[in-house]
Every structure is written in structure tokens, then in C-alpha cells.
């Protein structure tokens, strides 16, 4: 994954996404019977069904920023809705992740994030929703 693909417009690390992981492994995720979606990151032309019309991505592109933290209006109503969405509890980690990105830069941040989503016990990837490693069943640490 390139550094540019690693960072979502919203501030999430795309490598922690199950669709992104499945695509990188040569597959995708079924979202309806017989329909599969793939994604190579929100800064690519291959977006998942869930991210293709993302209002944050559209807004960032219109404003000419690479991610929300670079916008003069951050935090805005769109970003607050995103951060507070109870359906996606991992969104709440974005401010901390963006603070870390500001401290260490994109290259080091991307390396840290790629390690964050790998099980320390068996080396298997896990995603934002995982509580247990799909490889060994151990509880995963996300911090």
C-alpha cells in the first residue's frame, strides 16, 4: 500500500478496513447475494460500495485537502457526525490518530498503523471491528 493509499480523507488508516484487506489479498467482500465490493483506498479509483459516495471524501476533494485535519473548517458538522457515529466505534480514534500523524509525519504514521492492525501473536491481519484475531483467536490490541 502506498503512503497516499494508507490515509483516508476522514483520517482513518485504510489498511485497517476489512474490504481493503480482502482486496489486497486478491478478493473482496460480499455485500449482497452475488455482489462483491473491493477497495484500494479512498484516494484510488477502486472504492468499496460503502465509501464511493462518502461525503467526507467528496468535501475534502472539493476543498483541495488530503485529509480533514488540513481543512480550516475542521472540525465541521460532517466530521462531527463521522466521529460520533455509534455504528462505527473505531471512528472515535481519529482525533488521536491525526494528532499522531501531525507529530511524526505520514511515513512513520503509516508504518505505525500497519503494525497496529497485525496480531502480535501470529502475524495475521485484523480489521477495525475485530475483537479477536481471525488467525489465532487472541484478543487484539488496538492502541
C-alpha positions in Angstrom: 0.0 0.0 0.0 1.4 3.4 -0.9 1.5 6.1 1.8 -1.2 8.0 -0.1 -3.5 5.0 0.0 -2.8 4.4 3.7 -4.6 7.6 4.8 -8.3 8.0 4.3 -9.7 11.5 3.8 -11.5 11.0 7.2 -8.3 10.3 9.0 -8.7 6.5 9.3 -5.9 4.1 8.2 -7.4 2.3 5.2 -5.3 -0.8 5.9 -7.5 -1.5 9.0 -10.5 -1.9 6.7 -11.7 -5.5 6.0 -12.6 -4.6 2.4 -9.2 -3.1 1.8 -7.5 -6.2 3.4 -9.6 -8.6 1.3 -8.9 -6.7 -1.9 -5.1 -6.7 -1.1 -5.4 -10.5 -0.6 -6.9 -10.9 -4.1 -10.6 -10.9 -3.2 -13.3 -8.7 -1.9 -16.3 -8.6 0.5 -19.8 -9.8 -0.4 -22.3 -7.1 0.4 -25.4 -8.6 -1.3 -26.1 -12.0 -2.5 -23.7 -12.4 -5.5 -22.3 -8.9 -5.3 -18.7 -8.3 -4.2 -17.1 -5.0 -3.4 -13.4 -4.2 -3.5 -11.4 -1.2 -2.4 -7.8 0.0 -2.7 -8.2 3.1 -0.5 -10.3 6.2 -0.8 -7.6 8.0 -2.8 -7.8 5.4 -5.5 -10.3 4.8 -8.3 -11.3 1.4 -6.8 -13.7 2.2 -3.9 -15.9 0.0 -1.9 -19.7 0.4 -2.2 -19.7 1.9 1.2 -17.0 4.6 0.5 -17.7 5.5 -3.1 -20.1 8.3 -2.2 -18.5 9.3 1.2 -19.4 12.9 2.0 -16.1 13.5 3.7 -14.1 12.3 0.7 -16.2 14.5 -1.6 -15.8 17.5 0.7 -12.0 17.1 1.0 -11.6 16.8 -2.7 -13.7 19.9 -3.3 -11.7 21.9 -0.7 -8.4 20.6 -2.0 -7.2 18.9 1.2 -5.8 15.4 1.6 -7.5 14.8 4.9 -9.9 16.6 7.2 -7.3 17.9 9.7 -5.8 20.1 6.9 -9.1 21.9 6.4 -9.6 25.3 8.0 -13.2 24.4 9.0 -12.2 21.2 10.8 -14.0 20.1 12.9 -17.1 20.7 10.9 -20.6 19.1 11.1 -19.7 16.3 8.7 -16.6 15.4 10.7 -18.5 15.5 14.0 -21.2 13.2 12.6 -18.5 10.8 11.4 -16.7 10.9 14.8 -19.9 10.4 16.7 -21.4 7.6 14.6 -22.2 4.8 17.1 -22.3 2.2 14.3 -18.6 2.7 13.8 -16.9 2.9 17.2 -13.4 3.0 15.7 -14.2 6.5 14.3 -13.6 7.9 17.7 -9.9 7.1 17.4 -9.4 9.6 14.5 -8.5 12.7 16.5 -5.8 10.8 18.3 -4.6 9.3 15.1 -4.5 12.7 13.4 -2.6 14.2 16.4 0.0 11.4 16.0 0.2 12.0 12.2 0.9 15.7 12.9 3.7 14.7 15.3 5.6 12.1 13.3 4.6 12.6 9.7 2.9 10.4 7.1 5.7 7.9 6.6 6.2 7.0 10.3 2.4 7.2 10.9 1.7 4.7 8.1 4.3 2.3 9.4 2.9 2.5 13.0 -0.7 2.0 11.7 0.3 -1.0 9.5 1.8 -2.7 12.7 -1.3 -1.8 14.7 -3.6 -4.0 12.6 -1.3 -7.1 12.7 -1.7 -9.6 15.6 1.4 -9.6 17.7 0.9 -13.3 18.5 0.5 -14.8 15.0 1.1 -12.0 12.5 -2.5 -12.2 11.0 -4.2 -9.0 9.9 -7.4 -8.0 11.7 -9.8 -5.1 11.0 -11.5 -2.2 12.7 -14.3 -4.4 14.0 -12.2 -7.3 15.3 -12.1 -8.1 18.9 -10.3 -11.4 18.4 -7.6 -12.2 15.8 -9.1 -14.3 13.0 -5.8 -16.2 12.8 -5.2 -17.4 16.4 -8.3 -16.2 18.3 -6.3 -14.0 20.7 -7.7 -10.7 21.9 -6.4 -7.9 19.7 -4.9 -4.7 21.0 -5.8 -1.6 19.1 -3.7 1.0 20.8 
